[in-house]
Amino acid sequence: MLKRKVSARPLHFIQVKKIIDSFFKKIVNKYKFYKILAGIIKLI
């Protein structure tokens, strides 16, 4: 029982990390997009 809990925990942690990573990537991509957009607007 205890062994199963320990082995299940890292798997859950990895899943959560993947979700957080993809969430941050979305934010970074949006930020980059807006930064580029702002740069284009400044040029115009």
N, C-alpha and C positions, 0 to 999 in steps of 0.2 A: 504493500500500500504506500509506504513512505517512498520507496524507490520510484514508483510510478509518478508520484507527485513531483519529485525532483526532476525526472526526465521530461515531464509535461511542461514544467515551468519555463525552461529556456526556449522551447518551441513557441510558447505564447509570447514570450519577450521578443523573439525574432519577428513574429507576426506584427506585434505592436510597433516595433522599430520600422518595419517595412511600411506600415500605414503612415507613421510620422514622417518617414523619409519622403514618401510620395507626396504628402501634404506640403512639406517644405519645398519640394521641387516645384510644385504648382505655384506656390507663393513667389519663389525666386523667378520662375519663368514669367509670371505676371508682372513682377517688378521690372524685369529686364525689358519686357514688352512696352511697359509704360515709360521706362527711361528712354528707350529708342524713339517712342512716339513723341515724347517731350522734346527730344533732340531734333526730330524732324520739324516739329512745330516751331522751335526756336530758329531753325534755318529758314523757314518760310516767314 
